[in-house]
Amino acid sequence: MKHGTLNGSVGFCDPAVSTAELYAELSGFLEPAKALASVPVSGYRVGAAVLAASGNVYLGANQEFAGLPLNFTVHAEQAAVVNARAHGEKKLTVLAVSSAPCGYCRQFLTELMAPLTVVLNGRARPLEDFLPQSFSLGTGGESLLSGAAPLHAETAAEAAVRAAHLSYSPYTGTKSGAALLCRSGKIYAGCLLECSAYNPSISAFQTAMTLRALNGGAADPVIEACLAESGSAPLRPVFRTLMAAAAPDAAVRFLPFQAQ
């Protein structure tokens, strides 16, 4: 990549290059992205790289969870958005993908509530070409990136609470945050991200596990998992079961939480 750099799951594109060069450069991140995939079920790796208005590039890869139903899989496009959101990005402009986005991902991406160019096999097309009549319930001006913000915390419990506050949940009003403390001492926290089509929504468990994988922590054992939430669509009834499959030795804690 002539102009790009890569540090973990975050890179950079030179905004001074031509549009064609920019698309080619962004596509150059797809192989490193695919390397971050976890595919114990399908064996099929998908990579995504999304360009933010800041010039930063965020990688995503499909994350499958052995022992759990396939509908818990996080798709590469979703993972890239989760990565960008966790870094506080408020606007995404171009998404490069190694395979055609499925209908599930096309619907999820409409939650950005903003134009997005999709680059596939060197060809750039607007998102609406992939999903010309998308379903929407309306969010009153809120978008998937409205609550985007970096999250810093000293403990898993604190991280779970902070993540819950960052939830994007315009449809149920649920606030849900999960934090994973790993043996290395690193903490990965994720929040609920809803979709108007409901099923493409991503739980706090999925976002936390995805950020752990994208940041190279897949082999770092989870020793504690905390869940903080309130609202009508809680993750709590299945959280212990999910953690038993993903990290059977982790202690699970449920925290009191008061939505603001």
C-alpha angles and dihedrals in degrees: 000000000000098000104015130093129193131207113175106308095338126082140162136235124206107244091203095071124094121270091254091050091047092054091047092048093049090049088054089070093062098086093052087047093053089054088065093059122115109206111163091148108039103019086216116127122206124186130198134182122191125196118217125205087252090066092249119131122214122200127218134184135180114271118203122184117216113227094023130094117273092246088073089066115117111218122226094248091051091048092053091052091047089052093050093045092051088056092054099254113163100185132039120190112174133025122194118196134186093215132029111277112253120233089259091060095041089057092046091052091056086071087076085075089208139089114281128184115216119206116201124168090347094306120114121210134162117258092245089065087063094045109021097172105034121181118243137174094189125243105215094252096314119127137187090265097045093101097037111143139139111258123219124178140157097218137031090242092055091046092052092052093047091047091052090057089055094056120132101217111142093150104052101014089228118152113205132167130175126191128192121204111201130203090254089061094251118136125210117192130186137178139209115279113190131201127205089234087057101213096069088059115119121221125224088252091057096046093048093048091047094052090048090054096044090051094053096257100119091109094044105098118236110234100175134024122191128191125195119179151135134188144069099299106051126180091206098095091063103024096095090049092049092051091047088060097040101037111005094181096053121111111235123216130185115205132204109247134185116197114223 
